[in-house]
Amino acid sequence: MIEAWLQAEVTNETRGRAMGLYRIADMGASLVAELLIGVLTPAAYVSYNLLAILCCAALLPMALTCSG
């Protein structure tokens, strides 16, 4: 889903760079997420809310983009 949105938003001249940056951010976020899950206390209020906020923040780039 993100890849399709990204493909629709970038130009042919910047497509490779944009996809490369996306993959770096994607892999980095996956690494940080796994580290956070290992460090945070399970079933704690703060842990749950922090992870929920981060998941919602991941949708912001698509939500704030005007496509038309």
HELIX and SHEET records of a PDB file:
HELIX    1   1 ILE A    2  GLU A    9  1                                   8    
HELIX    2   2 ARG A   15  VAL A   39  1                                  25    
HELIX    3   3 TYR A   45  ALA A   58  1                                  14    
HELIX    4   4 LEU A   60  ALA A   63  1                                   4    
END                                                                             
